[in-house]
């Protein structure tokens, strides 16, 4: 089924048309879901599954329900309540309160309460929160910049994709890399690496040190086995 205004197609072919309300309801049986595929060139053949949909003939918006996730760049993006809205020319409404898992193979990182804009199969931008919990201390890192995009050298169509994220921790936030190491500065995420990067200042919280001064730090760190070069 073609939706030329939205530049999308769907495998669903069974409909109810409510003429009075100017709504078309797409139906799928319980054994299968519908495939929704973009025909917009710069969305790189973006496609995802949905269990149902409704097409508003007043503004030609396509609301799709039962969407488990959308695969964009190297991430799985889980929209809140499984709802996705497509506007004209394939424009996808931003998601609020979404979950991002990256990368899709190793699932190294999980970002929650995310605001996400999916631009295509290899491109998305977002902001969200990363849980960095320690024994007896729950913490969240606010990543203000999350970008899923093509990386590396070579032809654009052949490049791999990766997710990069950055956030800033203030000295007053009482943030710790591990239970006895405080930190403030910039925290970075690369989806290929299970460890985060820390570029800023750290302090060892120990009664054995008379002057617990801040020292410069630029390293990747494992909170379960912190090693500082």
WOFEN-V485725 format. One record per residue. N is the residue number from 1. PHI is phi in whole degrees, 0 to 359 (NA if undefined). PSI is psi in radians with two decimals (none if undefined). D_LAST is the distance of its C-alpha to the last C-alpha in Angstrom with 1 decimal. Layout:
# WOFEN-V485725
n=N phi=PHI psi=PSI d_last=D_LAST
n=N phi=PHI psi=PSI d_last=D_LAST
This chain:
# WOFEN-V485725
n=1 phi=NA psi=2.20 d_last=58.3
n=2 phi=263 psi=2.42 d_last=57.5
n=3 phi=237 psi=1.44 d_last=56.6
n=4 phi=296 psi=-0.57 d_last=57.0
n=5 phi=296 psi=-0.69 d_last=56.4
n=6 phi=271 psi=-0.19 d_last=52.9
n=7 phi=57 psi=0.82 d_last=52.4
n=8 phi=229 psi=2.73 d_last=51.6
n=9 phi=235 psi=2.76 d_last=53.2
n=10 phi=220 psi=2.61 d_last=53.4
n=11 phi=280 psi=-0.16 d_last=54.7
n=12 phi=287 psi=2.33 d_last=56.5
n=13 phi=231 psi=0.12 d_last=60.3
n=14 phi=247 psi=2.23 d_last=61.9
n=15 phi=223 psi=2.67 d_last=62.6
n=16 phi=244 psi=2.23 d_last=64.4
n=17 phi=251 psi=1.94 d_last=65.7
n=18 phi=271 psi=1.72 d_last=66.5
n=19 phi=294 psi=-0.70 d_last=68.8
n=20 phi=298 psi=-0.80 d_last=69.4
n=21 phi=274 psi=-0.07 d_last=65.7
n=22 phi=55 psi=0.83 d_last=64.8
n=23 phi=232 psi=2.45 d_last=62.1
n=24 phi=245 psi=2.18 d_last=61.5
n=25 phi=255 psi=2.08 d_last=59.8
n=26 phi=277 psi=2.46 d_last=58.0
n=27 phi=234 psi=2.53 d_last=58.3
n=28 phi=229 psi=2.62 d_last=56.6
n=29 phi=284 psi=2.97 d_last=57.7
n=30 phi=288 psi=-0.26 d_last=55.7
n=31 phi=274 psi=-0.23 d_last=54.8
n=32 phi=213 psi=2.93 d_last=52.9
n=33 phi=238 psi=2.89 d_last=51.1
n=34 phi=271 psi=2.61 d_last=51.6
n=35 phi=259 psi=2.26 d_last=49.5
n=36 phi=245 psi=2.15 d_last=48.9
n=37 phi=231 psi=2.35 d_last=48.0
n=38 phi=278 psi=2.46 d_last=47.5
n=39 phi=254 psi=0.11 d_last=49.6
n=40 phi=285 psi=2.22 d_last=47.8
n=41 phi=301 psi=-0.79 d_last=46.5
n=42 phi=278 psi=0.11 d_last=43.2
n=43 phi=263 psi=0.07 d_last=42.3
n=44 phi=55 psi=0.80 d_last=41.8
n=45 phi=60 psi=0.70 d_last=44.1
n=46 phi=301 psi=2.34 d_last=42.5
n=47 phi=209 psi=2.65 d_last=44.1
n=48 phi=201 psi=2.90 d_last=43.9
n=49 phi=261 psi=2.59 d_last=46.1
n=50 phi=213 psi=2.58 d_last=48.2
n=51 phi=273 psi=-0.45 d_last=50.8
n=52 phi=202 psi=2.98 d_last=53.2
n=53 phi=198 psi=2.78 d_last=53.8
n=54 phi=223 psi=2.45 d_last=56.2
n=55 phi=246 psi=2.06 d_last=57.3
n=56 phi=272 psi=1.97 d_last=58.6
n=57 phi=281 psi=-0.03 d_last=61.5
n=58 phi=278 psi=-0.78 d_last=61.6
n=59 phi=238 psi=0.07 d_last=58.2
n=60 phi=60 psi=0.56 d_last=57.3
n=61 phi=273 psi=2.50 d_last=54.0
n=62 phi=248 psi=1.97 d_last=52.9
n=63 phi=256 psi=2.09 d_last=51.3
n=64 phi=248 psi=2.29 d_last=49.8
n=65 phi=246 psi=2.86 d_last=49.1
n=66 phi=71 psi=0.54 d_last=47.5
n=67 phi=271 psi=1.97 d_last=44.5
n=68 phi=291 psi=-0.85 d_last=41.8
n=69 phi=197 psi=2.85 d_last=39.1
n=70 phi=242 psi=2.30 d_last=38.8
n=71 phi=268 psi=1.97 d_last=36.5
n=72 phi=227 psi=2.33 d_last=35.0
n=73 phi=54 psi=-2.22 d_last=32.3
n=74 phi=253 psi=0.46 d_last=30.0
n=75 phi=237 psi=2.69 d_last=30.8
n=76 phi=257 psi=2.20 d_last=33.5
n=77 phi=247 psi=2.11 d_last=34.9
n=78 phi=257 psi=1.82 d_last=37.1
n=79 phi=290 psi=2.55 d_last=39.5
n=80 phi=299 psi=2.28 d_last=40.7
n=81 phi=62 psi=0.22 d_last=44.0
n=82 phi=67 psi=0.44 d_last=43.9
n=83 phi=255 psi=2.36 d_last=45.7
n=84 phi=225 psi=2.33 d_last=45.4
n=85 phi=242 psi=2.24 d_last=47.8
n=86 phi=251 psi=2.26 d_last=48.6
n=87 phi=257 psi=-2.81 d_last=50.5
n=88 phi=295 psi=2.58 d_last=52.2
n=89 phi=56 psi=0.54 d_last=50.7
n=90 phi=77 psi=0.18 d_last=48.1
n=91 phi=291 psi=2.18 d_last=46.3
n=92 phi=260 psi=2.24 d_last=44.4
n=93 phi=299 psi=2.55 d_last=44.2
n=94 phi=296 psi=2.61 d_last=40.7
n=95 phi=262 psi=2.42 d_last=39.6
n=96 phi=250 psi=2.59 d_last=38.8
n=97 phi=58 psi=0.68 d_last=37.1
n=98 phi=269 psi=2.96 d_last=35.9
n=99 phi=241 psi=2.38 d_last=33.2
n=100 phi=242 psi=2.23 d_last=30.8
n=101 phi=245 psi=2.14 d_last=29.3
n=102 phi=216 psi=2.45 d_last=26.9
n=103 phi=275 psi=3.07 d_last=26.8
n=104 phi=286 psi=-0.40 d_last=30.2
n=105 phi=278 psi=-0.98 d_last=29.2
n=106 phi=266 psi=-0.31 d_last=26.2
n=107 phi=52 psi=0.90 d_last=26.7
n=108 phi=293 psi=-0.57 d_last=23.0
n=109 phi=222 psi=2.56 d_last=23.7
n=110 phi=232 psi=2.19 d_last=26.7
n=111 phi=245 psi=2.25 d_last=27.7
n=112 phi=247 psi=2.98 d_last=30.6
n=113 phi=47 psi=0.79 d_last=33.3
n=114 phi=266 psi=2.46 d_last=32.8
n=115 phi=261 psi=2.10 d_last=35.1
n=116 phi=233 psi=2.39 d_last=35.4
n=117 phi=241 psi=1.89 d_last=37.3
n=118 phi=275 psi=2.08 d_last=37.9
n=119 phi=262 psi=-0.43 d_last=38.9
n=120 phi=179 psi=-3.05 d_last=39.3
n=121 phi=294 psi=-0.38 d_last=38.2
n=122 phi=237 psi=0.37 d_last=35.1
n=123 phi=205 psi=2.15 d_last=34.6
n=124 phi=207 psi=2.75 d_last=33.9
n=125 phi=229 psi=2.64 d_last=32.5
n=126 phi=198 psi=3.03 d_last=31.7
n=127 phi=218 psi=2.68 d_last=30.2
n=128 phi=179 psi=-2.94 d_last=29.4
n=129 phi=237 psi=2.47 d_last=27.4
n=130 phi=243 psi=2.13 d_last=24.6
n=131 phi=284 psi=2.17 d_last=24.6
n=132 phi=231 psi=1.32 d_last=21.3
n=133 phi=269 psi=2.49 d_last=22.8
n=134 phi=238 psi=2.84 d_last=21.5
n=135 phi=305 psi=2.06 d_last=23.7
n=136 phi=78 psi=0.10 d_last=26.2
n=137 phi=211 psi=1.87 d_last=24.8
n=138 phi=271 psi=2.32 d_last=25.8
n=139 phi=224 psi=2.66 d_last=24.1
n=140 phi=230 psi=2.42 d_last=24.8
n=141 phi=258 psi=2.19 d_last=23.0
n=142 phi=273 psi=1.88 d_last=25.7
n=143 phi=270 psi=1.86 d_last=25.1
n=144 phi=280 psi=-0.37 d_last=27.6
n=145 phi=230 psi=1.96 d_last=27.1
n=146 phi=234 psi=2.14 d_last=27.2
n=147 phi=229 psi=2.18 d_last=28.4
n=148 phi=254 psi=2.13 d_last=29.4
n=149 phi=202 psi=3.08 d_last=30.5
n=150 phi=288 psi=2.52 d_last=30.8
n=151 phi=224 psi=2.82 d_last=27.8
n=152 phi=87 psi=-3.04 d_last=27.4
n=153 phi=263 psi=2.95 d_last=30.1
n=154 phi=109 psi=-3.07 d_last=33.7
n=155 phi=295 psi=2.53 d_last=36.8
n=156 phi=304 psi=-0.71 d_last=36.5
n=157 phi=288 psi=-0.29 d_last=38.3
n=158 phi=253 psi=-0.06 d_last=36.0
n=159 phi=290 psi=2.55 d_last=32.6
n=160 phi=287 psi=2.92 d_last=30.3
n=161 phi=240 psi=2.69 d_last=29.5
n=162 phi=206 psi=2.81 d_last=26.4
n=163 phi=250 psi=2.35 d_last=25.6
n=164 phi=236 psi=2.46 d_last=23.3
n=165 phi=218 psi=2.60 d_last=23.0
n=166 phi=223 psi=2.50 d_last=21.7
n=167 phi=214 psi=2.86 d_last=22.1
n=168 phi=235 psi=2.29 d_last=21.6
n=169 phi=250 psi=2.24 d_last=20.9
n=170 phi=274 psi=2.68 d_last=22.7
n=171 phi=298 psi=-0.44 d_last=21.7
n=172 phi=275 psi=-0.05 d_last=24.9
n=173 phi=283 psi=-0.20 d_last=24.1
n=174 phi=54 psi=0.84 d_last=22.4
n=175 phi=269 psi=2.51 d_last=19.9
n=176 phi=232 psi=2.41 d_last=17.3
n=177 phi=287 psi=-0.79 d_last=14.4
n=178 phi=225 psi=-3.04 d_last=15.3
n=179 phi=298 psi=-0.38 d_last=18.0
n=180 phi=235 psi=0.33 d_last=16.4
n=181 phi=227 psi=1.93 d_last=14.0
n=182 phi=278 psi=2.75 d_last=15.9
n=183 phi=207 psi=2.54 d_last=15.2
n=184 phi=216 psi=2.64 d_last=17.3
n=185 phi=138 psi=-2.65 d_last=17.3
n=186 phi=262 psi=2.36 d_last=17.5
n=187 phi=245 psi=2.33 d_last=16.9
n=188 phi=238 psi=2.64 d_last=17.5
n=189 phi=234 psi=2.31 d_last=19.0
n=190 phi=238 psi=2.20 d_last=19.7
n=191 phi=297 psi=-0.45 d_last=22.3
n=192 phi=285 psi=-0.34 d_last=21.1
n=193 phi=250 psi=2.26 d_last=17.7
n=194 phi=290 psi=-0.39 d_last=17.9
n=195 phi=265 psi=2.59 d_last=14.7
n=196 phi=274 psi=2.80 d_last=14.8
n=197 phi=256 psi=2.50 d_last=12.8
n=198 phi=234 psi=2.10 d_last=12.1
n=199 phi=232 psi=1.73 d_last=12.7
n=200 phi=176 psi=-2.20 d_last=13.9
n=201 phi=225 psi=2.46 d_last=13.4
n=202 phi=234 psi=2.82 d_last=12.4
n=203 phi=213 psi=2.33 d_last=14.1
n=204 phi=277 psi=2.13 d_last=14.1
n=205 phi=268 psi=1.58 d_last=17.6
n=206 phi=214 psi=2.37 d_last=18.7
n=207 phi=289 psi=-0.22 d_last=22.0
n=208 phi=282 psi=-0.19 d_last=20.5
n=209 phi=253 psi=2.13 d_last=18.9
n=210 phi=291 psi=-0.79 d_last=21.8
n=211 phi=245 psi=1.75 d_last=20.4
n=212 phi=277 psi=1.32 d_last=18.3
n=213 phi=271 psi=2.76 d_last=17.3
n=214 phi=283 psi=2.48 d_last=15.3
n=215 phi=230 psi=2.72 d_last=12.2
n=216 phi=292 psi=2.44 d_last=11.0
n=217 phi=218 psi=2.31 d_last=8.7
n=218 phi=212 psi=1.68 d_last=8.7
n=219 phi=202 psi=2.84 d_last=7.3
n=220 phi=268 psi=2.52 d_last=9.5
n=221 phi=220 psi=2.47 d_last=9.9
n=222 phi=255 psi=2.00 d_last=12.4
n=223 phi=295 psi=-0.38 d_last=14.4
n=224 phi=278 psi=-0.33 d_last=15.8
n=225 phi=206 psi=1.29 d_last=12.8
n=226 phi=289 psi=2.12 d_last=9.9
n=227 phi=236 psi=2.15 d_last=6.5
n=228 phi=249 psi=2.11 d_last=3.8
n=229 phi=284 psi=none d_last=0.0
